[in-house]
Amino acid sequence: MRCAALALAVTVVLGSREARADRGDTAWSVEAGYALVAVDTREPSGAALAGSYLRGWNDAIALRLTGSYSLHAATEAPGKAAGPLHVASATAGVTYAFDYLRIIPFLEASVGGLYLHGPDGIDSGVRATFELGVGADVLESRSFSWGFVARMQSFLPDADSAPVYTYFGPRLTWRFSKY
């Protein structure tokens, strides 16, 4: 009985669909999630939308461009007005995928800019950021996966400071092979 269970487990693992990414493959991801932003003494949260374009460098590394937008409700604080806070982000970086089985965990690192625009009292404008992300995709077919991603951005040159923008949510990805 143990041999049959072991043989079944080996068959499942070896027979699992692999992502088999190739150099030059591309992918488009659409994400809808939840975001937190740290501005002055407040940390408003809100709904977020994001999109990413990836181009394979090899079977594990992809170059990535990501854009996101989120809308937050900034509460009133002493000397600070309440109102909507708009946050937009654009980053460029790399994604490393542990591309072996049907579930594909990945790590991201990138640099870019974060734009804040809100009510009086919020320091609006664009600031340079460093971003780290982590996630996982479930490969449904060679061309489609679904998953989850979480990203945190900090202002540069204060990359060791607490994250100022945190995003997490589900994602859908469509992959296109050059072959």
Secondary structure, 3 states (H helix, E strand, C coil): CHHHHHHHHHHHHHHCCCCCCCCCCEEEEEEEEEEEECECCECCEEEEEEEEEEEECCCCEEEEEEEEEEEEEECCECCECCEEEEEEEEEEEEEEECCCCCEEEEEEEEEEEEEEECCCCCCCEEEEEEEEEEEEEEECCCCEEEEEEEEEEEECCCCCCCCCEEEEEEEEEEEECCC
